[in-house]
């Protein structure tokens, strides 16, 4: 274990997930394989707690993985059965809070997708910053086939694959294979099933190169500007670019380029 992630607490005991450290990364694994990693309220609350803890840790990146043949089958209908409107709203708000937290934590979050990801499980994959899928993986929002439309999964899906592809998945409920998910922008890589874990970590290592502070600011500003109009987006990005140009590591990057030498960074939290 690297000291980079030493302030994580891998000994915290959860029922539905495990949290571990691998070098400078946190690895959160859903372990409800017997329930197809469905997202009960208790499961979501554990995920919220774990990612809130990781957000304030020194971990440079986060892997979200799952045990068993299903990444996540979506909401746990056994947990939904019999809920009244207030109780159902509470559950869905917890789910939405967690999906948004994935994009608020300062670290890059990558989904290691092995097996199918349906409904809120597809939403989960779409909400992560990056995703690697195995060749046999399928994605689906099946609500369109029945009487309960996948409204909340559509929020994340539309922002990952665009309106036309999202609506095709939402209206038809048809599954798409990993190759289609790659072409539509739902995942970053499709690799042989046996290579998913290794490629997930290889991509995360590249995505976390550089300083933590720069990466965290970059992620924050990306999600702030991406849904704005062009003028508003440039306003947000310009302010951030100007502000961060004064950071010591940014000045070092500029200076080292001019002097034709490798940069030597000293991150603010290490000073």
C-alpha positions, 0 to 999 in steps of 0.5 A: 500500500502506498502512503499516497492513499494512507489516510483511507480506512480500508478496515471500515466494515460495510455489508454491501461493498468493500473498500480497499487501496491499491497503490495510490488508488481506492477500489470500491467493489459492490458485493451483492452478487446474489442480488445482481448488485442491485441498488437498494437504499442501504447499498446506495447509502454505503456507496455514498459514505465510502465515496465521501470518505474517499473524496477527502483522502489522498487517493489519486483515483477511484475504481468502481467494480462489482463481484459476480457476472452482473455489474449492476441490475439497477434498483432493487425492486424488493426494496421498492415494493410497497413504498409510498410516494414519500418513501420512493422519492427518498430512495430516488433522491439518495440514488441521484445524490450518489450519481452526482457525488461521483462527479463531485469527488475530486478524483477521477472515477473509473467504472470497471464494468464486467457483465451487464449494466441495466437501468440504474446500473447503466446510469451508474456506468454513465455517471462515472468519469471513465469506463472500461467494459469487457467484450461480453458486457451489455447495457440496457434501460429496459423501462421503455418496454414496460409500464415504468420508464427509466426517467432517472437513468435517462439523466446520466445516459443523455449526458453520456451518449447524446439525445438520439442514442439515449432516446433509442435505448430509453424508448425501445429498452433494447440492450446494446453490446459493448462495441455499440456502447464504445461507438456511442460514447458510453465507455472509453475502452472495450477489451477482452473480458479477462483484461478489464481490471488491468486496462481499468487501472492502466487507463486510471494511471494515465488519467491521474498523471500530474498533480492532484490539485490540477486534476481536481480543479479540471474535473470540477470545471469540466462538469460546471461548464459542459452543460452551459451555452458556449459563452457561459462555458468559456466564462467559467473556463477562462476564469479557472484557467487564469486562476490556476495559471498563478499556482506554483505548479502551473508556473513551474510547468510554463518555466520548465517548458521554456527552459526545455527541462522536465518539470518538478512539481510540489503540490499545494497539499504537500507544502 
